[in-house]
Amino acid sequence: MLTYWYQLSLISELQPLTLLEVGVGTGLVTAYLRHTGIAVTTLDINPRLEPDHIGSILALPESLVNEAFDMVLCSRVLHHIGFEDFELALSNLARLTRRDCLITLPVDDFRLYLMSRVTSSGIHTRSIPLPLSLKRFLMKLKGNGAGGGIWKVNSSRATTQDKIVEALSRYLRIVRVFRIPENQSHLVLVLRKKDDEE
């Protein structure tokens, strides 16, 4: 829910009139945005989710070839494709946006969170990072150490945050990069279409 809140807050800030959501997920974000008057179009590979366009960000359906939107939202989708196809997906995201792109990626992280609140004040979050080697050991004990083929930011030398940002900057201009304070395992990237002269 925190990820949804940050997404919706950033979208509200950027005020798109049209938005393409890549990956339908629960449908909560689409429903909320449509309720606020944003013209949302959806793309998903899974026809059971009833997206407006059925297809992949790697091979766009014909129905989207000549389309562009004020904003493209792609949250927790790109890590499901092979990392070798990451830049192809980025080039398609850049082509589909007229202005902004909002991407959320999972981060390989392990933390102990402490949250506190004094009545009538905001919630304060602190976290203590723990070694990833401990996380991997515990996951191996649980029997799910392989990760199911899903890559994450910082899960390998190829997927460090610096390398991800560098790849993104080849296609879009970086406006803002941050981890959600209450859940550092989510990296949020606010990106903008590059000017023609860039």
C-alpha positions as CSV (number, residue, x, y, z in Angstrom):
1,M,0.0,0.0,0.0
2,L,2.9,2.4,0.7
3,T,4.2,1.9,-2.9
4,Y,0.7,2.7,-4.2
5,W,0.6,5.8,-2.1
6,Y,4.0,7.1,-3.4
7,Q,3.0,6.3,-7.0
8,L,-0.3,8.1,-6.7
9,S,1.3,11.1,-4.9
10,L,3.9,11.5,-7.6
11,I,1.3,11.1,-10.4
12,S,-0.8,13.7,-8.8
13,E,2.2,16.0,-8.6
14,L,3.0,15.6,-12.3
15,Q,-0.6,16.0,-13.4
16,P,-0.8,13.8,-16.6
17,L,-4.0,13.9,-18.6
18,T,-3.2,10.5,-20.2
19,L,-1.3,7.6,-18.6
20,L,-0.3,4.2,-19.8
21,E,0.0,1.6,-16.9
22,V,2.3,-1.2,-17.9
23,G,1.3,-4.2,-15.8
24,V,-2.2,-4.1,-14.5
25,G,-1.5,-5.7,-11.1
26,T,-4.4,-5.5,-8.7
27,G,-6.2,-2.8,-10.8
28,L,-6.2,-0.5,-7.7
29,V,-4.0,2.2,-9.3
30,T,-6.0,2.2,-12.5
31,A,-9.3,2.4,-10.7
32,Y,-8.2,5.3,-8.5
33,L,-6.6,7.3,-11.4
34,R,-9.7,6.9,-13.6
35,H,-11.8,8.0,-10.6
36,T,-9.7,11.2,-10.5
37,G,-10.3,11.9,-14.2
38,I,-7.0,10.7,-15.7
39,A,-7.5,8.8,-19.0
40,V,-5.7,5.5,-18.1
41,T,-4.8,2.9,-20.7
42,T,-3.4,-0.5,-19.6
43,L,-1.0,-2.9,-21.1
44,D,-0.4,-6.4,-19.7
45,I,0.7,-9.7,-21.1
46,N,-2.0,-11.6,-19.1
47,P,-5.4,-11.4,-20.9
48,R,-7.2,-12.6,-17.7
49,L,-6.5,-9.2,-16.2
50,E,-8.5,-7.6,-19.0
51,P,-6.0,-4.9,-20.0
52,D,-6.9,-2.4,-22.8
53,H,-3.9,-3.8,-24.8
54,I,-2.6,-7.4,-24.5
55,G,1.1,-7.6,-25.0
56,S,4.6,-7.2,-23.7
57,I,6.7,-4.1,-23.2
58,L,9.3,-6.0,-25.2
59,A,7.1,-6.5,-28.2
60,L,4.4,-3.8,-28.3
61,P,1.1,-4.7,-29.8
62,E,0.2,-3.1,-33.1
63,S,-2.5,-1.1,-31.3
64,L,0.1,0.8,-29.3
65,V,2.7,1.4,-32.1
66,N,1.7,5.0,-32.9
67,E,0.5,5.9,-29.4
68,A,2.1,8.2,-26.8
69,F,0.9,9.2,-23.3
70,D,1.7,12.1,-20.9
71,M,3.0,9.5,-18.5
72,V,4.0,5.9,-18.5
73,L,3.8,4.0,-15.2
74,C,5.7,0.8,-14.9
75,S,5.8,-0.5,-11.3
76,R,7.3,-3.8,-10.3
77,V,7.2,-5.2,-13.9
78,L,10.7,-4.9,-15.4
79,H,12.3,-7.4,-13.0
80,H,10.0,-10.1,-14.4
81,I,11.7,-9.9,-17.8
82,G,15.2,-11.2,-18.4
83,F,17.8,-8.6,-17.5
84,E,19.3,-8.9,-21.0
85,D,16.0,-7.4,-22.3
86,F,16.0,-4.5,-19.8
87,E,17.3,-1.9,-22.3
88,L,14.8,-3.0,-25.0
89,A,12.0,-2.4,-22.4
90,L,13.5,1.0,-21.5
91,S,13.5,2.1,-25.2
92,N,9.9,1.1,-25.5
93,L,8.9,3.0,-22.4
94,A,10.8,6.1,-23.6
95,R,9.0,5.8,-27.0
96,L,5.5,5.6,-25.4
97,T,5.8,8.7,-23.2
98,R,5.4,12.2,-24.3
99,R,6.6,13.6,-21.0
100,D,7.1,11.5,-17.9
101,C,7.8,8.0,-16.9
102,L,7.5,6.5,-13.4
103,I,9.3,3.2,-12.7
104,T,9.4,1.2,-9.5
105,L,12.0,-1.6,-9.2
106,P,12.6,-4.1,-6.3
107,V,15.9,-3.8,-4.5
108,D,17.7,-6.7,-2.9
109,D,17.8,-5.4,0.6
110,F,17.6,-6.7,4.2
111,R,16.7,-4.3,7.0
112,L,15.2,-4.1,10.5
113,Y,12.6,-1.3,10.5
114,L,11.7,0.8,13.5
115,M,8.6,3.1,13.3
116,S,7.5,5.5,16.0
117,R,4.7,8.1,16.3
118,V,3.9,10.5,19.0
119,T,0.2,11.5,19.0
120,S,-0.6,14.2,16.5
121,S,2.7,13.9,14.7
122,G,3.9,12.1,11.7
123,I,5.3,8.6,11.7
124,H,9.1,8.4,11.9
125,T,10.8,5.5,10.2
126,R,14.3,4.3,10.9
127,S,16.0,1.2,9.5
128,I,19.1,-0.7,10.3
129,P,20.7,-2.4,7.2
130,L,21.6,-6.0,7.8
131,P,24.1,-8.1,5.6
132,L,22.6,-9.5,2.4
133,S,24.6,-12.6,3.0
134,L,22.5,-13.3,6.1
135,K,19.3,-12.8,4.0
136,R,20.6,-15.2,1.4
137,F,21.5,-17.8,4.0
138,L,18.1,-17.5,5.7
139,M,16.3,-17.9,2.3
140,K,18.4,-21.0,1.5
141,L,17.3,-22.5,4.9
142,K,13.7,-21.7,3.9
143,G,14.2,-23.4,0.6
144,N,13.6,-20.4,-1.7
145,G,17.2,-19.1,-2.3
146,A,16.9,-19.1,-6.1
147,G,14.6,-16.1,-6.3
148,G,12.4,-17.7,-9.1
149,G,14.3,-16.0,-11.9
150,I,13.4,-12.5,-10.8
151,W,16.3,-10.0,-10.7
152,K,16.4,-7.1,-8.3
153,V,18.5,-3.9,-8.1
154,N,21.7,-4.8,-6.3
155,S,21.2,-8.5,-6.7
156,S,24.3,-8.9,-8.9
157,R,27.2,-6.8,-10.3
158,A,25.2,-6.2,-13.5
159,T,22.2,-4.9,-11.6
160,T,23.7,-2.4,-9.2
161,Q,21.7,0.8,-8.7
162,D,24.4,2.8,-10.4
163,K,24.3,0.6,-13.5
164,I,20.4,0.7,-13.6
165,V,20.5,4.5,-13.4
166,E,23.2,4.6,-16.1
167,A,21.1,2.4,-18.4
168,L,17.9,4.5,-17.8
169,S,19.8,7.7,-18.5
170,R,20.5,6.5,-22.0
171,Y,16.8,6.6,-22.8
172,L,15.2,9.1,-20.4
173,R,16.4,12.0,-18.3
174,I,16.6,11.2,-14.5
175,V,14.5,13.6,-12.5
176,R,14.5,11.9,-9.1
177,V,15.6,8.5,-7.7
178,F,14.7,7.4,-4.2
179,R,13.9,4.4,-2.0
180,I,10.6,4.4,-0.2
181,P,11.6,5.3,3.4
182,E,9.2,2.9,5.0
183,N,10.2,0.1,2.6
184,Q,13.7,0.4,1.3
185,S,13.2,-2.6,-1.0
186,H,11.4,-0.4,-3.5
187,L,13.4,2.0,-5.7
188,V,11.3,4.7,-7.3
189,L,12.6,6.5,-10.5
190,V,10.9,9.6,-11.9
191,L,12.1,10.2,-15.4
192,R,11.4,12.7,-18.2
193,K,11.5,12.4,-22.0
194,K,14.7,13.7,-23.3
195,D,14.6,16.9,-25.5
196,D,15.4,16.2,-29.2
197,E,18.8,18.0,-28.8
198,E,19.9,15.8,-25.8
